[in-house]
Amino acid sequence: MNLPNLQPVASVLALLAQEPVSGFTAENVATRPEIVERGLRFLNLAYTAVWVVLAVYLVSLSVRLRRLSLQVRRLRERGGAGDGLRG
């Protein structure tokens, strides 16, 4: 069975198999601690950014909830006490 569409994929996979692995291995990390330091710095910045975004979102929700509560209170005062809006 000859699948002509898989020939380019097979050739790319063969080239990748011949290339040496140059990623993060135990040997690379042990000999170059600056790689770990850079990665930890990035992780720390990303973690901080996520918490800052979450805090800003929660503050914005709090402000919006406060505004909505004031609006509901004004509508209740404007509509009167007898129309069933009290809860």
Stockholm file with secondary structure:
# STOCKHOLM 1.0

chainA/1-87         MNLPNLQPVASVLALLAQEPVSGFTAENVATRPEIVERGLRFLNLAYTAVWVVLAVYLVSLSVRLRRLSLQVRRLRERGGAGDGLRG
#=GR chainA/1-87 SS CCCGGGHHHHHHHHHHHHSCCCSCCHHHHHHCHHHHHHHHHHHHHHHHHHHHHHHHHHHHHHHHHHHHHHHHHHHHHHHCSSSSCCC
#=GC SS_cons        CCCGGGHHHHHHHHHHHHSCCCSCCHHHHHHCHHHHHHHHHHHHHHHHHHHHHHHHHHHHHHHHHHHHHHHHHHHHHHHCSSSSCCC
//
